[in-house]
Amino acid sequence: MNLDHTLQVISVAVIPALLAITLHEVAHGRVALLLGDKTASMLGRLSLNPLRHVDPVGTIVVPLACLVLGFPVVFGWAKPVPVDARNLKHPKVDMAWVAAAGPAANLVMAILWTILGGIGTAGFLGHGIVAIWLVKMAEWGLIANVLLAVFNMLPVPPLDGGRVLVGLLPAGLAASVARIEPYGLWIVILLLVSHLLDPVLVPLVNSLVGLIAHVFT
């Protein structure tokens, strides 16, 4: 482990990572509110304060462990935004929209970070240490948001992709997939720790990062 390198990474990655998880969760709650459920709003989970969304283990311990151990994919999670499907007008389909909102917010943020990085690289932010730091932060903002979007769209409940899948499948199949939810996160963690997902996640993340950087730089 290279401590200096790890600290440098943390210095430019913390702000993009906190924004990524915060706005991801807020997007879930905002779409749920638009579709009729006020649960997240009443519990204060539409706040842009990261502390309302941070999960000590999923947001801090697990990502740091991945970074220190040199995992090719750094993953983690925040406290899920509560949604009561009974308040939604079309619970099955609306839950899919609520789930998709988080990864969609991350893709928008990835684009915005890329634009910021392009502005910095072009010299419009100057050429001092702060400008260099902002460009590096923008690079991590792109990577963190793409990673969060791709990871969450894996079709395994309780990840967002699993909930989108449940919303799209016929009722019988949807119920079968939904039964995985109590074990889904552990299944995904096991696949990540065993590196079985690396051949899927790493090319997807790299391709999407490259595409966004090419289009918006």
JOTAWO-V650054 format. One record per backbone hydrogen bond with DSSP energy under -0.5 kcal/mol. CO is the residue of the C=O (numbers start at 1). NH is the residue of the N-H. If there is no record, write none. Layout:
CO,NH
CO,NH
This chain:
1,3
2,6
3,7
4,8
5,9
6,10
7,11
8,12
9,12
9,13
10,14
13,17
14,18
15,19
16,20
17,21
18,22
19,23
20,24
21,25
22,26
23,27
24,28
25,29
26,30
27,31
28,32
29,33
30,34
31,35
32,37
33,36
35,89
36,38
38,42
39,43
40,45
41,44
44,47
48,50
49,52
50,53
50,54
53,79
54,56
55,59
55,60
56,60
56,61
57,62
58,77
60,64
61,65
62,66
63,67
64,68
65,69
66,70
66,71
67,70
73,75
83,85
84,87
85,88
88,91
90,94
91,95
92,96
93,97
94,98
95,99
96,100
97,101
98,102
99,102
99,103
100,104
101,105
102,106
103,107
104,108
105,109
106,110
107,111
108,112
109,113
110,114
111,115
112,116
113,117
114,118
115,119
116,120
117,121
118,122
119,124
120,123
123,126
128,132
129,133
130,134
131,135
132,136
133,137
134,138
135,139
136,140
137,141
138,142
139,143
140,144
141,145
142,146
143,147
144,148
145,149
146,150
147,151
148,152
149,153
151,154
152,161
154,156
154,162
156,159
156,162
159,163
160,164
161,165
162,166
163,167
164,168
165,169
170,174
171,175
172,176
173,177
174,178
175,179
177,180
178,181
180,183
180,184
181,185
183,187
184,188
185,189
186,190
187,191
188,192
189,193
190,194
191,196
191,197
192,195
195,198
197,200
197,201
198,202
198,203
200,204
201,205
202,206
203,207
204,208
205,209
206,210
207,211
208,212
209,213
210,214
211,215
212,216
213,217
